[in-house]
């Protein structure tokens, strides 16, 4: 194999694929990236047996072929090569090492045979449809923070994607929850998504998809089966196993009868929560919101260090009440709101609160209160 290509193209591609490779592997071949030179392009492929990324980049191929080399070391070498340089990749005659040349730099890496590299067999996909990268990013950005990290509740370790029928037509919806908060976002259901199985996309896969989608206007092909998802862009194919579990009936968690409405300037609220939470401890991140007509007082008490209060002018005309929330969760949600005003729908100090944009209805958030 002998291929010549731009260092910039190779580095960008390796940045994408090497992230999939776990740094500690009991199976040596899983530490490697597969390089395949063919026609006018170089294919790079990496997998952890649950997730697989293949990226194609243009290259001048003098001799076709395929091999595998350690992914993280290869990435570090290319990262440190001079910007703008041409990189030559060439296997040695005995097929034991790959030589990397750029300018006056020379490296050789030990290879493992291509035949050992596993293939994440995709099987048949029952549903396929196209969304813009911007829509996919919107769904992920609005819900990713609420994914549970609790391994025992593995069915919450991802984003649940499915279609729902609403009064305004069919919608493609993403939901994530960790039991303390819930995030839901949706877009118009694309053609081909009707009747798709509800799927739980794992946290690691979600993170990779988010990083791969750079151009918001780009068309992205999504294919689904009961066990796998495939995302295809112009140069990248990502295939991943899905979480084999049943996502809970999240509709029961979303409060319907919360009649106390609070409107507050999103940025002012966010900054006030951030300021008063400076005093909170790592363990107890509670911030108390004391609501009365036209005003909100935020209070944090930490027996070990002191207390903080801040008052905000708000739109609130219901009964006075005190309610406590985890300050970090409040900030996570406030960061996802897109309109200037945040809308809180409250019931009482012990019931879940619904938080939405004042004008945009594509996203909603549910937050459980804390005792304060």
SVG drawing of the C-alpha trace seen along z (x, -y; Angstrom):
<svg xmlns="http://www.w3.org/2000/svg" viewBox="-55 -44 69 56">
<polyline fill="none" stroke="black" stroke-width="0.4" points="0.0,0.0 1.2,-3.5 -0.9,-6.7 -0.1,-10.4 -2.6,-12.9 -2.9,-16.2 -2.0,-16.3 -5.1,-18.5 -7.5,-15.9 -5.8,-13.0 -5.8,-14.8 -9.5,-15.8 -10.5,-12.3 -8.3,-10.8 -9.8,-13.2 -13.2,-11.7 -12.3,-8.0 -9.7,-7.7 -12.2,-8.9 -14.1,-5.6 -11.1,-3.6 -10.9,-2.9 -7.4,-3.6 -7.3,-0.3 -8.2,2.8 -7.8,6.5 -8.1,7.3 -5.1,5.7 -6.8,5.2 -9.4,2.9 -6.6,0.4 -6.0,0.0 -7.5,-2.0 -8.0,-0.2 -6.6,-2.0 -7.8,-0.9 -6.3,-2.6 -8.4,-2.1 -9.2,-4.2 -8.7,-7.8 -9.4,-7.7 -8.3,-6.4 -10.8,-4.8 -10.3,-5.0 -12.3,-2.7 -12.4,-2.3 -14.7,-0.3 -15.2,0.7 -17.6,3.5 -20.6,1.4 -19.9,-1.6 -18.1,-1.8 -17.0,-4.9 -15.8,-4.8 -14.6,-8.0 -13.4,-8.4 -10.9,-11.1 -9.3,-11.9 -5.8,-10.6 -3.3,-9.8 -3.1,-6.1 0.1,-4.6 -0.6,-1.1 -3.9,0.1 -4.0,2.2 -5.1,2.3 -3.6,2.5 -4.2,1.5 -2.0,-0.6 -2.4,-1.9 -5.1,-4.6 -4.0,-6.9 -0.3,-6.8 -1.1,-7.4 -3.3,-10.4 -0.6,-11.9 2.0,-11.6 -0.2,-13.2 -1.2,-15.9 2.4,-16.9 3.4,-17.0 4.0,-20.4 0.8,-22.1 0.2,-22.0 2.6,-19.1 1.9,-16.1 1.9,-12.8 3.0,-9.6 1.8,-6.3 3.7,-3.2 3.8,0.4 7.2,2.1 8.0,5.1 7.5,7.7 4.2,6.1 5.1,5.7 5.3,1.9 3.8,-1.2 6.1,-4.1 4.8,-7.6 6.7,-10.4 6.2,-14.1 9.0,-16.6 12.0,-15.4 10.0,-13.4 10.0,-9.5 8.0,-7.2 7.3,-3.5 4.4,-1.8 3.9,1.8 0.9,3.2 -1.6,5.9 -3.2,7.7 -6.4,6.3 -8.0,9.7 -8.1,9.6 -10.1,6.3 -13.8,6.9 -16.8,5.8 -19.9,4.5 -22.3,6.4 -25.3,4.1 -27.9,6.5 -31.1,5.2 -32.5,1.7 -36.3,1.5 -36.6,-2.2 -34.6,-5.0 -35.1,-8.8 -33.3,-12.0 -32.9,-15.0 -30.7,-18.0 -27.6,-18.0 -29.1,-21.1 -32.3,-19.3 -30.3,-16.3 -28.0,-18.7 -31.0,-20.5 -32.5,-17.2 -29.3,-16.1 -28.2,-19.5 -31.6,-19.9 -31.7,-16.5 -28.1,-15.1 -27.5,-16.8 -30.4,-14.7 -29.0,-11.3 -28.5,-9.2 -25.0,-8.0 -26.3,-5.4 -25.2,-2.1 -27.8,0.0 -30.6,-1.8 -28.9,-1.1 -32.1,-1.8 -31.8,-5.5 -28.1,-5.7 -29.1,-7.2 -31.6,-9.3 -35.0,-7.7 -35.9,-8.6 -39.4,-7.8 -42.3,-9.3 -45.5,-10.6 -48.9,-11.7 -49.8,-15.2 -52.6,-17.7 -50.1,-19.5 -49.2,-16.3 -46.6,-13.6 -43.4,-14.6 -39.9,-13.0 -39.1,-13.2 -36.0,-12.8 -36.3,-12.3 -33.8,-11.8 -34.2,-11.5 -32.1,-10.6 -35.0,-10.4 -34.4,-14.0 -35.0,-15.9 -36.4,-15.2 -35.7,-16.8 -37.8,-16.5 -37.3,-18.0 -39.0,-17.4 -39.0,-18.3 -41.5,-17.5 -41.3,-13.8 -39.4,-13.2 -40.8,-11.0 -39.9,-7.4 -39.9,-7.6 -43.6,-6.6 -43.9,-3.3 -40.2,-3.3 -39.4,-1.4 -38.7,-3.5 -34.9,-3.3 -32.5,-4.2 -29.3,-5.6 -26.3,-5.2 -24.6,-8.1 -21.2,-7.5 -22.9,-7.3 -24.9,-10.5 -21.7,-12.3 -19.9,-11.1 -22.9,-12.0 -22.9,-15.5 -19.2,-16.0 -19.4,-14.7 -22.2,-16.9 -20.5,-20.2 -22.5,-21.8 -26.1,-22.5 -27.5,-22.5 -26.0,-19.1 -28.4,-16.2 -28.0,-13.2 -29.3,-9.8 -30.6,-7.8 -31.3,-4.1 -32.8,-2.1 -33.5,1.5 -34.6,3.0 -30.9,3.3 -28.8,0.8 -28.7,-2.8 -26.7,-4.0 -25.9,-7.7 -24.5,-8.5 -23.1,-11.9 -21.2,-12.8 -17.9,-11.2 -18.7,-9.4 -20.7,-6.3 -21.4,-5.7 -23.0,-2.4 -23.9,-1.7 -25.7,0.9 -28.8,-0.4 -29.5,0.1 -31.6,3.2 -34.2,2.1 -37.5,0.5 -37.7,-3.3 -40.2,-4.2 -43.5,-5.8 -42.2,-9.4 -45.6,-10.9 -46.7,-10.2 -43.9,-12.3 -44.8,-15.5 -47.2,-17.5 -50.4,-18.6 -52.2,-20.6 -49.5,-23.0 -51.5,-26.3 -48.9,-28.7 -47.1,-30.6 -43.8,-32.3 -42.0,-34.3 -38.4,-35.5 -35.7,-36.9 -33.6,-33.9 -30.2,-35.5 -30.9,-37.4 -32.1,-34.2 -29.2,-32.1 -26.6,-34.6 -28.4,-35.0 -28.5,-31.2 -24.8,-31.0 -23.9,-33.7 -25.8,-32.5 -24.8,-28.8 -21.1,-29.9 -21.7,-29.4 -23.3,-26.0 -21.4,-22.8 -20.6,-20.0 -23.1,-17.7 -26.0,-20.1 -26.5,-22.2 -30.0,-23.4 -31.1,-26.9 -34.5,-28.1 -36.8,-30.2 -39.2,-32.3 -42.0,-33.5 -44.4,-36.3 -46.2,-38.7 -43.8,-40.3 -40.6,-39.1 -38.4,-36.1 -35.7,-35.8 -33.0,-33.2 -31.4,-31.9 -28.5,-29.4 -27.5,-28.4 -24.4,-26.4 -23.7,-25.8 -20.0,-25.4 -19.4,-28.6 -22.3,-31.1 -25.3,-32.2 -26.3,-34.2 -29.5,-35.9 -30.5,-37.7 -33.8,-39.3 -35.2,-39.4 -38.3,-41.1 -40.5,-38.5 -44.0,-38.0 -45.8,-36.0 -49.4,-36.6 -50.2,-33.4 -50.0,-32.4 -46.6,-32.9 -44.5,-29.8 -41.0,-28.5 -39.5,-25.8 -36.0,-24.3 -34.0,-23.0 -30.6,-21.6 -28.7,-24.7 -26.7,-22.8 -29.8,-21.2 -31.4,-24.7 -28.4,-26.0 -28.3,-23.0 -31.9,-23.7 -31.5,-27.5 -28.6,-26.9 -30.9,-25.0 -33.7,-27.7 -33.6,-29.8 -36.1,-32.6 -35.3,-35.6 -38.0,-34.6 -38.2,-31.4 -41.6,-30.1 -42.0,-28.0 -45.3,-26.1 -45.5,-25.2 -48.0,-23.3 -46.5,-23.3 -43.2,-22.9 -43.2,-19.1 -44.3,-18.5 -42.4,-18.4 -42.1,-21.8 -42.4,-22.3 -39.9,-24.7 -40.2,-25.9 -39.3,-28.7 -41.9,-31.4 -42.3,-31.4 -40.8,-28.1 -42.8,-25.0 -40.5,-22.3 -38.7,-21.7 -39.8,-21.2 -38.1,-20.3 -39.3,-18.7 -37.4,-19.2 -38.1,-17.5 -37.8,-19.9 -35.5,-19.5 -36.2,-19.9 -34.8,-23.2"/>
</svg>
